[in-house]
Every structure is written in C-alpha cells, then in structure tokens.
C-alpha cells in the first residue's frame, strides 16, 4: 500500500480527469503516453451531473449566467456539443468505463486512481484497489465526506484549493495519527490557469511546518516550470493535468501538460529530488579528495636554508592543498626550517622544527 512517507522520488500523478472527452480509446492512449513519460499514476474523475450539480445550476451554466474559466461553450463546438449539460453527458465516464481503464492501466504497469464525489464512489474505488483516493478541493470544507474517505484506511490525497488556513487546520485534525503516512495534502490554486504571482509556492513550507503529513502540489499553471519549482521546495507529490494535444476541444486541455512537458516534469523532478539532500552539511569522500587537489598550501617564495625562520614575505599560497593550509599560517610563522627548501615548493608540518 502506498506510503507517502517512504517515497524515494517525487510521486507524479497525470490528471487525465475528463481530458479523454468521453472517448475510452483516447483515454487508453493517454495511459500509454503517461507511462512513457515516467508518470507514477493516472487519475480519472468519478461523477455525474446528478451527483455533482443541481439542475438549476446546470441551467445557469448553460445560459452563461455563471461561467467557469476552463469550461466554455465555444471549446466544444467541433464536437457538436451545444451546452454544459451536453458536455458533462459526453465527457463523464461511469463505473464500467472506470473498471475498463483501471484494468488497462494495471496491464500497462502504471498506477491508477480517481476522484469520487459520493460515498458510493469511494466504496467502488476501494473495491477496485486503486492506488489512492483523491479528495477534490471542492470538498475541503466537507468534513463528513473527508472522514468517510479516511475511514477506509486507504492512501489518500487531498487538494487544498480555495481553502483558508483555518479550513486546512480542520482537515489536518481529521487525519488519524495511524494514517499520517498514507495521506498527502496538495497545495493548490484552483484557477485554470492561475497567475504566477498568486501561485504562492512558499506556502508549501508553511504546510510542511503545519502538518505531520507529506505535502505536495497540484499544478494548474501553464508549462512545467512551476511544478518543478514545487519539487525544489519539497513537494513530494505532484499532480498535473495531462493531455495529448493542448488544442483539443474540452475543459482542461489548454492548462494541461502534453507528453513533452510531462516527461520533463518526471525526469527533472527526480534530479531535483536527488539534489535536495538533507539539512545537514556532510562532505563526501569525493569532496575530501578534491580538497587535496583544489585548495592551496603554504609555498616558499624564495630558496630557503635549513634553520632559517619563516616570515610572511617568505610564503605564498598555491595548489595543491597537501601541505600546511592557509588557515594554519600562524602555526608556521616564526618556526625554524629543519631542511633546505627550494623556491616554489610546498611546505609541510614535518619541515618545521619542534
């Protein structure tokens, strides 16, 4: 079972969401491409218009009285869809399609998950042995639902978009101590896309200090730079919308990573993770060996005779660093040489009389 506290590299989630546009064959191609990119898991969404939206609100969306920045009528004209209701009916997939795509992902050797919006959906996903359960940002202030998800004692990812600090603290209080290794909280700005100046990646550090769980980042920005920056700040889980073509009609394609960008996120996040290291400063053996070649030692500025007293003007600092170090200069000044030393020769402690 997935343990977010025991990751050896960033865990990358390709959020397919509804970018399959209701086409199962397209979804399967996306799974294959995500695997090629190096993604750890793909994620779908498990909802219907009946389980998510009231009929009145659907009519508001259809009329354009309420608009969402990633859902617009013009985006799906070429699919022959006239309104938001028809888009939802076309793009969402049910239990049977989920089972087919989960089996396909399992066959291709990639993790799989989905975001439920009902308790029945949670039960279904647990039965399907998904790699983790996902709580969407819209449910941050839904403690009953979060508690139900956590009651399954299953790896869980919770997005924190639109949440205040107080609401985040309430979410943290719901997480049982025994499950903290299985839970990851994702810093999220739930705009599509958000302006760079409001992404506020430094809040990742605040979350790390607030919560005794792993912290990740769900990215809705354009490109791959911000996702990689999140890893550099310590995000151990990265979720990014995924598409095969940004120009494809649909809801989230334009803010998604295409295979080129997703591969960069996967490869470069591993490099960043490895480069982060620890908060301690320990020199490696390679660095210790490099000191001898790279640093400087005390070197004679002229030919010197045995029993001469070393003065500052007799000394310069040159490589290699195998002799007396520059910060040991005071240990050498005023000392008597116990042998003749030619100009431009390294001085060692053994060259000085006791």
C-alpha positions as CSV (number, residue, x, y, z in Angstrom):
1,X,0.0,0.0,0.0
2,X,1.3,3.5,-0.9
3,X,3.2,5.1,1.9
4,X,3.9,8.8,1.1
5,X,6.4,9.0,4.0
6,X,8.6,6.4,2.3
7,X,8.9,7.8,-1.2
8,X,12.3,7.6,-2.9
9,X,11.4,10.1,-5.6
10,X,8.6,12.5,-6.3
11,X,5.3,10.8,-6.9
12,X,3.9,12.2,-10.2
13,X,0.2,12.0,-11.0
14,X,-1.1,12.6,-14.5
15,X,-4.6,14.0,-14.0
16,X,-6.4,12.8,-17.1
17,X,-9.6,13.9,-15.5
18,X,-12.1,14.4,-18.3
19,X,-9.5,15.1,-20.9
20,X,-10.4,11.8,-22.6
21,X,-13.6,13.7,-23.7
22,X,-15.6,10.6,-23.0
23,X,-13.6,8.5,-25.5
24,X,-12.3,5.3,-23.9
25,X,-9.8,4.7,-26.8
26,X,-8.4,8.2,-26.3
27,X,-8.1,7.5,-22.5
28,X,-6.2,4.3,-23.2
29,X,-3.8,6.2,-25.5
30,X,-3.3,8.8,-22.7
31,X,-2.5,6.0,-20.3
32,X,0.2,4.6,-22.6
33,X,1.7,8.0,-23.2
34,X,1.7,8.8,-19.4
35,X,3.6,5.6,-18.8
36,X,6.2,6.5,-21.4
37,X,6.6,9.9,-19.7
38,X,7.5,8.2,-16.4
39,X,4.4,9.0,-14.6
40,X,3.6,7.0,-11.4
41,X,-0.2,7.1,-11.7
42,X,-3.0,8.3,-13.8
43,X,-6.1,9.8,-12.3
44,X,-9.7,10.0,-13.5
45,X,-12.8,11.6,-12.1
46,X,-15.9,9.7,-11.0
47,X,-19.0,11.9,-11.1
48,X,-22.2,12.6,-13.0
49,X,-24.3,15.7,-13.4
50,X,-26.8,14.1,-11.0
51,X,-24.2,13.6,-8.2
52,X,-22.4,16.9,-8.6
53,X,-24.6,19.8,-9.8
54,X,-28.2,20.9,-9.3
55,X,-30.5,21.2,-12.3
56,X,-30.9,24.9,-11.6
57,X,-27.1,25.4,-11.6
58,X,-26.8,23.5,-14.8
59,X,-29.3,25.8,-16.4
60,X,-27.3,28.8,-15.1
61,X,-24.1,27.4,-16.8
62,X,-26.0,26.6,-20.0
63,X,-27.4,30.1,-20.2
64,X,-24.0,31.6,-19.4
65,X,-25.3,33.3,-16.3
66,X,-22.4,31.5,-14.4
67,X,-19.1,30.9,-16.1
68,X,-16.1,28.9,-15.3
69,X,-12.8,29.8,-16.8
70,X,-12.0,26.3,-18.0
71,X,-15.5,25.5,-19.3
72,X,-16.8,27.5,-22.3
73,X,-19.3,26.7,-24.9
74,X,-17.1,27.5,-27.9
75,X,-14.5,25.0,-26.8
76,X,-16.6,22.0,-27.8
77,X,-18.4,23.3,-30.9
78,X,-16.5,20.9,-33.1
79,X,-17.8,18.0,-31.0
80,X,-21.3,19.1,-31.7
81,X,-22.0,19.9,-28.1
82,X,-24.3,22.9,-27.6
83,X,-24.1,23.5,-23.8
84,X,-22.5,22.5,-20.5
85,X,-25.1,19.8,-19.8
86,X,-24.2,18.1,-23.1
87,X,-20.5,18.4,-22.3
88,X,-20.9,16.7,-19.0
89,X,-23.0,13.9,-20.5
90,X,-20.4,13.4,-23.2
91,X,-17.2,13.7,-21.0
92,X,-18.0,11.9,-17.8
93,X,-17.5,8.1,-17.5
94,X,-19.2,5.7,-15.2
95,X,-18.2,2.6,-13.2
96,X,-17.9,0.2,-16.1
97,X,-15.6,2.6,-18.0
98,X,-13.5,3.1,-14.9
99,X,-13.1,-0.7,-14.5
100,X,-12.0,-1.0,-18.1
101,X,-9.5,1.8,-17.8
102,X,-8.2,0.6,-14.4
103,X,-7.6,-2.9,-15.8
104,X,-5.9,-1.3,-18.8
105,X,-3.6,0.8,-16.5
106,X,-2.8,-2.3,-14.5
107,X,-1.9,-4.2,-17.6
108,X,0.4,-1.3,-18.7
109,X,2.1,-1.3,-15.3
110,X,1.1,2.2,-14.2
111,X,-0.8,3.3,-11.0
112,X,-4.4,4.4,-11.2
113,X,-6.9,6.4,-9.2
114,X,-10.0,8.5,-9.4
115,X,-11.7,11.4,-7.6
116,X,-15.1,10.3,-6.2
117,X,-17.8,12.7,-5.2
118,X,-20.1,10.3,-3.3
119,X,-19.6,7.7,-0.6
120,X,-20.7,5.0,-3.1
121,X,-18.0,6.2,-5.4
122,X,-15.5,5.8,-2.5
123,X,-16.6,2.3,-1.9
124,X,-16.3,1.4,-5.6
125,X,-12.8,2.8,-5.8
126,X,-11.7,0.9,-2.7
127,X,-13.1,-2.3,-4.2
128,X,-11.1,-1.6,-7.4
129,X,-7.9,-1.4,-5.3
130,X,-6.9,2.0,-6.6
131,X,-3.5,3.2,-5.6
132,X,-5.0,6.1,-3.7
133,X,-8.3,8.0,-3.1
134,X,-8.4,11.7,-4.1
135,X,-10.5,14.3,-2.3
136,X,-11.0,17.3,-4.6
137,X,-10.6,20.9,-3.5
138,X,-14.3,21.5,-3.6
139,X,-14.6,19.1,-0.6
140,X,-12.1,20.7,1.7
141,X,-15.0,22.1,3.8
142,X,-16.9,18.8,3.7
143,X,-15.7,17.0,6.9
144,X,-18.3,14.3,6.7
145,X,-17.0,13.2,3.3
146,X,-13.4,13.5,4.2
147,X,-14.0,11.4,7.3
148,X,-15.7,8.8,5.2
149,X,-12.8,8.7,2.8
150,X,-10.3,8.4,5.7
151,X,-12.4,5.7,7.4
152,X,-11.3,3.4,4.6
153,X,-7.7,3.4,5.9
154,X,-6.5,3.9,2.4
155,X,-3.8,6.1,0.8
156,X,-5.4,9.5,0.3
157,X,-4.5,12.7,-1.5
158,X,-6.4,15.9,-0.5
159,X,-6.2,19.0,-2.6
160,X,-6.4,22.3,-0.7
161,X,-7.5,24.7,-3.4
162,X,-9.8,27.6,-2.2
163,X,-9.1,26.7,1.4
164,X,-8.3,29.1,4.2
165,X,-5.6,28.3,6.7
166,X,-8.4,27.6,9.3
167,X,-10.1,25.2,6.9
168,X,-6.8,23.4,6.3
169,X,-6.2,23.1,10.0
170,X,-9.6,21.5,10.3
171,X,-8.7,19.0,7.6
172,X,-5.5,18.1,9.4
173,X,-7.4,17.4,12.6
174,X,-9.5,14.8,10.8
175,X,-6.4,12.7,9.9
176,X,-5.9,9.9,12.4
177,X,-2.3,9.5,13.7
178,X,-2.1,6.0,12.3
179,X,-2.9,7.2,8.8
180,X,-0.5,10.1,8.5
181,X,2.0,8.1,6.4
182,X,-0.8,7.4,3.9
183,X,-2.0,11.0,3.5
184,X,-0.6,13.7,1.3
185,X,-2.0,17.3,1.2
186,X,-1.6,19.2,-2.0
187,X,-1.1,23.0,-2.1
188,X,-3.4,24.1,-4.9
189,X,-4.7,27.3,-6.5
190,X,-8.0,26.3,-8.1
191,X,-7.9,28.6,-11.1
192,X,-7.3,27.5,-14.7
193,X,-4.7,28.8,-15.0
194,X,-3.7,30.9,-12.0
195,X,-1.5,33.9,-12.5
196,X,2.1,33.2,-11.5
197,X,2.0,35.9,-8.8
198,X,-0.8,34.1,-6.9
199,X,0.6,30.6,-7.0
200,X,2.4,31.2,-3.7
201,X,4.7,28.2,-3.7
202,X,6.3,29.2,-0.5
203,X,3.1,28.2,1.3
204,X,4.4,24.6,0.7
205,X,6.9,25.3,3.5
206,X,4.2,26.6,5.7
207,X,2.2,23.5,5.2
208,X,5.2,21.3,6.0
209,X,5.5,23.1,9.3
210,X,1.8,22.9,10.0
211,X,1.2,19.2,9.1
212,X,2.8,15.9,10.0
213,X,1.9,14.5,6.6
214,X,3.6,14.7,3.2
215,X,3.0,17.9,1.3
216,X,2.6,18.0,-2.5
217,X,1.4,20.3,-5.2
218,X,-1.5,20.2,-7.7
219,X,-0.5,22.3,-10.6
220,X,-2.8,24.3,-12.9
221,X,-0.2,26.7,-14.3
222,X,0.9,26.6,-17.9
223,X,4.1,24.7,-18.7
224,X,6.3,22.7,-16.3
225,X,8.5,25.3,-14.5
226,X,6.2,25.9,-11.5
227,X,5.7,22.1,-11.0
228,X,9.4,21.6,-10.8
229,X,9.8,24.6,-8.5
230,X,7.4,23.0,-6.2
231,X,9.6,19.9,-6.0
232,X,12.5,22.1,-5.3
233,X,10.6,23.5,-2.3
234,X,10.0,20.0,-1.0
235,X,6.7,18.9,-2.7
236,X,6.9,15.1,-2.7
237,X,3.7,14.6,-4.8
238,X,2.9,16.5,-8.0
239,X,-0.4,16.3,-9.8
240,X,-0.6,17.8,-13.3
241,X,-3.4,17.8,-15.8
242,X,-2.4,15.7,-18.8
243,X,-3.4,15.9,-22.5
244,X,-2.2,14.5,-25.8
245,X,-3.0,17.8,-27.5
246,X,-3.5,21.2,-25.9
247,X,-5.6,22.3,-28.9
248,X,-8.1,19.5,-28.4
249,X,-11.6,20.7,-27.6
250,X,-12.6,20.1,-24.0
251,X,-12.4,21.5,-20.5
252,X,-8.8,21.3,-19.3
253,X,-6.6,20.7,-22.3
254,X,-5.1,24.2,-22.5
255,X,-3.9,24.1,-18.9
256,X,-2.6,20.6,-19.2
257,X,0.9,19.2,-19.8
258,X,1.4,17.5,-23.1
259,X,3.7,14.4,-23.3
260,X,6.8,16.6,-23.9
261,X,6.1,18.7,-20.8
262,X,5.1,15.7,-18.7
263,X,8.3,13.9,-19.5
264,X,10.3,16.9,-18.4
265,X,8.4,17.0,-15.1
266,X,9.0,13.3,-14.5
267,X,12.7,13.3,-15.4
268,X,13.7,16.7,-13.9
269,X,11.8,16.2,-10.7
270,X,13.9,13.2,-9.9
271,X,17.1,15.2,-10.4
272,X,15.8,17.9,-8.2
273,X,14.7,15.4,-5.5
274,X,18.2,13.8,-5.5
275,X,19.8,17.2,-5.4
276,X,17.8,18.4,-2.4
277,X,19.7,16.2,0.0
278,X,19.3,16.9,3.7
279,X,19.5,19.9,6.0
280,X,23.0,18.8,7.2
281,X,26.3,19.6,5.6
282,X,28.4,16.5,5.3
283,X,31.4,16.4,2.9
284,X,31.5,13.4,0.7
285,X,34.7,11.4,0.2
286,X,34.9,12.9,-3.3
287,X,34.9,16.4,-1.9
288,X,37.5,15.5,0.7
289,X,39.7,14.1,-2.0
290,X,39.1,17.2,-4.1
291,X,40.4,19.4,-1.3
292,X,43.9,18.0,-1.8
293,X,43.9,19.0,-5.4
294,X,41.8,22.2,-5.3
295,X,42.8,24.0,-2.2
296,X,46.1,25.8,-1.6
297,X,49.0,25.3,0.7
298,X,51.9,27.3,2.0
299,X,54.7,27.5,-0.6
300,X,58.1,29.1,-0.5
301,X,58.5,32.4,-2.2
302,X,62.3,32.0,-2.4
303,X,65.1,29.5,-1.9
304,X,65.4,28.9,1.9
305,X,68.1,27.3,4.0
306,X,67.9,25.0,7.0
307,X,67.5,26.8,10.3
308,X,66.0,29.9,8.7
309,X,63.0,31.4,10.4
310,X,59.8,31.6,8.3
311,X,58.5,35.1,7.8
312,X,55.3,36.2,6.0
313,X,57.2,37.5,3.0
314,X,58.8,34.1,2.5
315,X,55.4,32.5,1.9
316,X,52.8,32.4,-0.8
317,X,49.6,30.2,-1.2
318,X,49.4,27.8,-4.2
319,X,47.9,24.4,-5.1
320,X,47.9,21.6,-4.2
321,X,46.3,21.5,-0.8
322,X,48.5,18.7,0.6
323,X,50.7,20.9,2.7
324,X,50.2,23.4,5.5
325,X,46.8,25.1,4.9
326,X,46.4,28.9,4.6
327,X,44.3,29.0,7.8
328,X,47.3,27.4,9.6
329,X,49.6,30.3,8.6
330,X,50.2,31.4,12.2
331,X,51.4,27.9,13.1
332,X,54.2,28.3,10.5
333,X,55.3,31.9,11.1
334,X,58.3,32.2,13.3
335,X,59.1,28.5,13.0
336,X,62.6,27.2,12.0
337,X,63.1,25.1,8.9
338,X,64.7,21.7,9.5
339,X,65.9,21.3,5.9
340,X,66.7,23.3,2.8
341,X,63.7,24.1,0.6
342,X,63.9,25.5,-2.9
343,X,61.6,28.3,-4.2
344,X,58.1,27.3,-5.2
345,X,57.9,24.1,-3.0
346,X,55.1,23.1,-0.8
347,X,55.8,23.3,2.9
348,X,54.7,20.5,5.3
349,X,54.5,20.5,9.1
350,X,57.3,18.0,9.0
351,X,59.6,20.7,7.5
352,X,59.3,22.7,10.7
353,X,61.5,22.2,13.8
354,X,59.6,21.5,17.0
